[in-house]
Amino acid sequence: MRGLVIFLVVAGIGGGLFLLQKRTEQKPAVAETSPQSSPSPRQTYEHDWAKHSLDTTHSVIQKIQQQRKDDDLKDAVGRR
């Protein structure tokens, strides 16, 4: 019985801290949008961060592949 009371107290404190953090986390998120921020092709939403990360990685990979292709063409012309 004593263990159950301790568990409930710890769970209550943890839950309270979690809710407090979530409540204070939401307010600055709205205030962050400013007209001076760097222009981006699209806005990244809270639940869309993984897709944004994958899109960024994919675009970087494409740029590297294109750069390597261009460098190979320049080298091929110089060898002849």
VENVEN-V712361 format. One record per pair of residues at least 12 apart in sequence whose C-alpha atoms are under 10 Angstrom apart, sorted by the first residue. I is the first residue (numbers start at 1). GAP is how many residues later the second one is. D is the distance in Angstrom with one decimal. If there is no record, write none. Layout:
I&GAP&D, I&GAP&D
This chain:
29&17&9.2
